[in-house]
Amino acid sequence: MSTAQGERYATILVADDDRSIRTVLHQAMARLGHQVQVTGNVATLRNWVEQGAGDLLITDVMFPDGVMRWIFCPASERRAPTCR
């Protein structure tokens, strides 16, 4: 998204299982004019990433429903057992 002055705002994905962290990050980024999507689980984040959503990802690494190890693998290798 761009403003009349040419500034570019991002779509930011925030993933953390701690609701208070998600809330603070959402509020801070939204106040700056960014679009913000938040989730507390790995399944939703994985779906967003596979769809190519977002310009920036702010994420925790450990979630109750999984570990974010796969996010550090190249997209071409994300389905490999070592990236799960």
PyMOL commands that set and color helices and strands:
alter all, ss='L'
color gray80, all
select helices_A, chain A and resi 19-31+42-51+68-72+75-77+81-83
alter helices_A, ss='H'
color red, helices_A
select strands_A, chain A and resi 11-15+35-39+56-59+62-63+66-67
alter strands_A, ss='S'
color yellow, strands_A
deselect
rebuild
show_as cartoon
